[in-house]
Amino acid sequence: MHLYEERFYISYKQTIHHIVGAYGSNAYTHRQILPDITFSLEQLPKNSDGLRVLIAHEIGHAIHNQWTDLEGIDWEQIRWESLLLGMYREGVATHFSRRIVPNVAEELYYTYGSLGGKEWILFAQENQIDIKRAFLKDFNELSEKQLYREWYSINGGERFGYPRLAYFLGDLFFQHERKIKGDKTAILAWRHPNYLSEIHAWMQLLE
């Protein structure tokens, strides 16, 4: 956490919970403006690099909220339930984890070492358009619960055989935003009421 304080001048002061026996997600940030974080101990990565990246990723979500709050936002207009917005937020947290834990294997920023090895990242990189097209189709056709399980859950991934591919799409989108807007503007862009339409427009660019 001290690395976040050094690099972003923001301290994380919420509660971190550790639970055992739930066998759910490996970690998650609570649905709060200034969120707590929970780690499920039996689901955590067994390798140190993956564990460090996962911790940095979850704290990154909390720092994203806190930074946005400090810059000013109407939280009531945020569409928390939107999994398009969720995809963007995973991209931001992945960016933060790269800054805090640099120079580890690229796949660890998505899989944390427990969801697949190099084959995961190679598949994602080689099939970007097919993945994007499939996500958009599911976004239009599936329920929120079904979409979440297939694209965000560690228990999903039936379509391509790899779970959490939305994290890869989120990173692609956020890197696209960074190049156009710069880091800070891209990180804070979700404050704008029409931002979901910008994410959706990018999803439709199948080139």
NORTA-V902230 format. One record per backbone hydrogen bond with DSSP energy under -0.5 kcal/mol. NH is the residue of the N-H (numbers start at 1). CO is the residue of the C=O. If there is no record, write none. Layout:
nh=[NH | NH]
co=[CO | CO]
//
This chain:
nh=[5 | 6 | 7 | 8 | 9 | 9 | 10 | 13 | 17 | 17 | 19 | 28 | 30 | 32 | 35 | 35 | 37 | 38 | 39 | 40 | 41 | 41 | 43 | 44 | 51 | 52 | 53 | 54 | 55 | 56 | 57 | 58 | 59 | 60 | 61 | 62 | 63 | 64 | 65 | 66 | 67 | 68 | 69 | 70 | 71 | 72 | 72 | 75 | 77 | 78 | 80 | 82 | 86 | 87 | 88 | 89 | 90 | 91 | 92 | 93 | 94 | 95 | 96 | 97 | 98 | 99 | 100 | 101 | 108 | 109 | 110 | 111 | 112 | 114 | 120 | 121 | 122 | 123 | 124 | 125 | 126 | 127 | 128 | 131 | 132 | 133 | 134 | 135 | 136 | 137 | 138 | 139 | 140 | 141 | 142 | 147 | 148 | 149 | 150 | 151 | 152 | 153 | 156 | 157 | 161 | 164 | 166 | 167 | 168 | 169 | 170 | 171 | 172 | 173 | 174 | 175 | 176 | 177 | 178 | 179 | 180 | 181 | 182 | 186 | 187 | 188 | 189 | 189 | 191 | 192 | 195 | 197 | 198 | 199 | 200 | 201 | 202 | 203 | 204 | 205 | 206 | 207]
co=[1 | 2 | 3 | 4 | 4 | 5 | 4 | 11 | 15 | 37 | 39 | 38 | 36 | 30 | 32 | 33 | 15 | 28 | 17 | 26 | 19 | 39 | 40 | 41 | 47 | 48 | 49 | 50 | 51 | 52 | 53 | 54 | 55 | 56 | 57 | 58 | 59 | 60 | 61 | 62 | 63 | 64 | 65 | 66 | 67 | 68 | 69 | 73 | 74 | 75 | 78 | 79 | 82 | 83 | 84 | 85 | 86 | 87 | 88 | 89 | 90 | 91 | 92 | 93 | 94 | 95 | 96 | 97 | 105 | 106 | 107 | 107 | 108 | 111 | 117 | 117 | 118 | 119 | 120 | 121 | 122 | 123 | 125 | 127 | 128 | 129 | 130 | 131 | 132 | 133 | 134 | 135 | 136 | 137 | 138 | 143 | 144 | 145 | 146 | 147 | 148 | 148 | 153 | 150 | 157 | 153 | 151 | 164 | 164 | 165 | 166 | 167 | 168 | 169 | 170 | 171 | 172 | 173 | 174 | 175 | 176 | 177 | 178 | 182 | 183 | 184 | 185 | 186 | 188 | 189 | 192 | 194 | 194 | 195 | 196 | 197 | 198 | 199 | 200 | 202 | 204 | 205]
//
